Amino acid sequence: MTQRSVVGKLDGSGLHIGLIVSRFNDFITSRMLDGARDVLIRHGVDAGAIVDIWVPGAWELPIAAKTAAESGKYDALVCLGCVIRGSTTHHIHVGGEASRGVARVSLDTGLPIGFGVLTTDTIEQAIERAGAKSGNKGADAALSALEMVSLLKAIRDA
């Protein structure tokens, strides 16, 4: 018996991608946006087919993602944000709800959404994940979204 595998590819040719980015902590999210945009273009997405959608903070990512997904204009979305621990538990609530909300939008609409929301204890940790020692989590989220577009199509066609 032959084993079959269904896998996604990293080919963005002809795709339209929405990058939803939090302005809060934009000194971090703008670096993540640059990483996401760069990796999408390097994998065949036309620069003109990438739309930046700015929201006030991570809390607003799910509603913007829902609206963008329902518009039918995008093959995938990438949500980028940065929540850094403060002196209260606010970061736990914002990060958790952003995560749950974006996951719900993806499941409800069937649209792949790359999740690039950093939740860190320090600014230094955020910087490391936005293009320094730990790579660029915006680029990672964009690659995931790109692969999922192809994978979901492959699953449907299998």
N, C-alpha and C positions, 0 to 999 in steps of 0.2 A: 504494500500500500504506500502511495506517495504522500508525503506530508506537504500540505499547502500552507503558505504564510501570506498574510496580507500586511503590507507595510506602506508607509507614506514616503514621499520623496520631498526633497527640498528644492522644488521648482516653482518659482513665483510668476512665471510667464503668464500674462493675461489677467492676473489677479488684481483686485482692488482691496486695499487694506486700510482700515481706520486705526489710528494710534490715538488712544484716549489718555490724556496726560494731566496729572494733577499739578496745578500751579503752586500749591503749598509745598515747600521745600524744593522749589524749582532749580536751585543750584545743584541738586541731585537729579531730579527728574529730567532736566534738560540734557544731562549727560546720558541718561538711559534712553531718551528719545533719539539722540544722535546714534547710539549703538544699534537701536532697533531699525532706524531708517537705513543705516549703512548695511546691515546684514540683509535686509529685504532687497535692496538694490543689487547687492552682490549675488543674490540668488534669483535674479531675473524679474523682480517686480519693477515696473516702470516708475520712475520718481514721480511722475504726474498722477499715478494711480494710488499714491499714498496721501491720506488726508490726516492732518493733525487736528485733534479735537481737544481743546483745553477746558478743564473743569476746575472749580475752586480748590478741591481737596480730594483725598481718597474716598471720603464718604459719598461723594457725588459720582464716582466711577460707575456704579451699577445702573443708575437711571440714564446716564448718557449712553452706556453700553446697550441698554434695552432699546432706547430710541434709535440708535445707529443700527442695531441688528434688525429691528422691525422695518427700517427704511428700505431694505432690500438692495442697498447700494454697495455692500461690502461682502467679500468672500470670507473675511476673517477680521477680527479686531484684536488689538493688543492694549491692555490696560496697564498703565504705568503710574506708580505713586510711591511715596516714601513717608512712613510713619515712624518717628523716632520717639523713644520713651522719654517722657517728661517726669515731673514730680508727682503726677497722679496716675490713675489707671486708664485715663482717656485713650491712650494708644491701643490698649487691648480691645476696647469697644470699636474704635474706628477701623483698625486692621481686620478684626474678625468680621464685622459687618460688610466691609468692602469685599472680603474673600467670599463670604456666603452669597452676597448679592450678585457678584460677577459669575460665580458658579451657577447660580439659579438662572441667570439670563442665558448662559450658554446651553444649559440643559433644556430650558423651556423653548428656546428658538432653534436649537440644533446648529447654531453658528459657532465655529471654533473661536475661542477667545484665549489668547496668551495672557497669563497672569504674571505681571511684573511689579508687584507691590512689595517693596521692602518694609520689613518691620524689624527695626534694629534698636539696640540699647543705646548706641552712641552715634554721633555724627561721623566719627572715624569709621565705624563699621559700614555706614551708608556709603561713604566715599569709596571704600574698598570694593563694594558691590556695584558701583556705578562706573566702572572702567579702570579701577586700580588693581590691586593684588588678586581679588576674587573674581575677576572678569567683569562683564557688563551684563547685569541681569535683565536689562531692557532688550539686549541682543538675544539672550537666551529665550525670553518670552516670545519674541518675534519668530525665532526659529521653530519653537513649539507650535505656534499658530499656523505657520506655513506648512509644517509637516502634517498637522491635523486636517487641513483642507484636503490634501492629497489622500490621506488615510481614510477619511470619511467617504470620499468618492470611491476609493478602492473597495471599501467594505460594501457599499451599495451595489457595486458592479460585480462583486465576487459571486 
